[in-house]
Amino acid sequence: MSPLYIISSSCISPQPSFQCNDLNMKINETSTNIFHCIEPNFSLFINPVQIRRMSLALKIGYATAIDCLKQEENLIPDAVMIGTGKGCLEDTELFLHSMRTYHETALNATHFIHSTYNQLNGMIALNRKISSYNMTYVHRGFSFEHALMDAGLLFDENQAQSALVGSFDEMTQEHFIIKKQWGYWKDELINSKDLLMSESKGTIAGQGSAFYLLSKIKPQHRAVSIQSVVPLYRPSEADVQFALNHMLSRLDLKIDDIDLVLLGENGDANCKQEYQNFKLSFSNTQFLYFKHLCGEYDTATSFGTWLASQILLNQTIPDYVLHPKEQAKSPDMKMKYLLMYNNYFNLNQSLILLKLED
C-alpha cells in the first residue's frame, strides 16, 4: 500500500479535539458508562434549516468532513471513502418506531432517507461538488480500516492523487441498552479515568467522527503518513505476531524502530490478555492508550489515528494517554514511528502504522 500522507484532519469526540492544534486540552470524564461527543456550533458548517432534520451522527460527520476540507480549500479530493459501524442509529430507530406506531402508513420519508449508511457521503459530495469515486464501508470494527485501505489501493493504481477518508458513529440510549444486555458494557458504573485499571467484563460506550484529507504526494511541510493498515479477523496470538513481523519486514523495519505503541485497551477483561500478549513483542517501547478518552465503538480507531498523528506532529506525550501503573519513558530522540493495535471485542483486530515525515 502506498503511504497515505495526512494533509489535514478534523475530529469530534468526547474530548475537546475539534479544531485542536495541540494536545494541551482539558480531559473530560464520564461516570455513566457512555461517552457523548462535545458538540461544536454546527451552524458554522450546516444550514440552520437542515440542522433540525439531522441526527447527531450526520451532524458530527458532516461538520468534521467540511472542517477537514476547508483547511485545504484549493484541494478537491479525487475520492471519498467513509467507514461506519452502525450508521445513523437515531434516524433508523425513529423510522422503525414510526412503522410500529402508524402500522406502516403515513410514514415520514426523511428518517428513512437519513438512516441509509451512505447519506453522509452524498451530503459531502453535493456540498463540495465532488462527482468522483464515492464509497461507504459498513464492516463493523473494520469500517475505518477498510476505508483507509481503499484509499491506498486507489493510490497504488493511480486512480486518485488525493482522498477524503473518515468515519462516524453515534451511540443512542436504546442501542446502549440493547448492547448492555449482550454484555458489551460493564454492569457497574465506572469513571472513565479508571477504565484501564478495571478487571471486570465489559467496557464503556463511545461515539465520534474523524476525517482525513490524504494525498499520494508527500507535502512540503512536516506531515504524518499512514504506512500500513492490517486488518485481522478473529486472529490467534500467532496470527497477530506473524502479521506484525510481516508488516515490519515488508517496510524494512525492526521492532526497535517502533518508538510508540498506541493500544485500544478498553478495560474489558475478555480482551485484556490479547493486549498483554501483544505488549510482549516490545522491550523498551512506550505504551499509550486512548479508549478511556473516547469509549468503545466500531470506528474508535479513527479517533486513535487522530491522537497518534497529533502526538507525532507535536513530539509530545501527554500524561492522559499513559497507563496509571506504567512509568513514562523519556524518548532519547525524535519520535518517528507509532504503531496502533486495536482489538474490537476479539472479532476485528487491526494494526495501523504511522510515520512522521519531515
Secondary structure as UniProt FT lines:
FT   STRAND          4..12
FT   TURN            18..19
FT   HELIX           42..44
FT   HELIX           48..51
FT   TURN            52..53
FT   HELIX           56..70
FT   TURN            71..74
FT   STRAND          79..83
FT   HELIX           89..101
FT   TURN            102..104
FT   HELIX           109..115
FT   TURN            117..118
FT   HELIX           119..128
FT   STRAND          133..137
FT   HELIX           140..142
FT   HELIX           143..156
FT   TURN            157..158
FT   STRAND          162..169
FT   HELIX           173..181
FT   TURN            182..183
FT   HELIX           192..197
FT   STRAND          208..215
FT   STRAND          223..233
FT   HELIX           237..250
FT   TURN            251..252
FT   HELIX           255..257
FT   STRAND          260..263
FT   HELIX           269..279
FT   TURN            280..281
FT   STRAND          286..289
FT   HELIX           291..294
FT   TURN            298..299
FT   HELIX           300..314
FT   HELIX           319..321
FT   TURN            324..325
FT   STRAND          337..344
FT   TURN            345..347
FT   STRAND          348..357
//
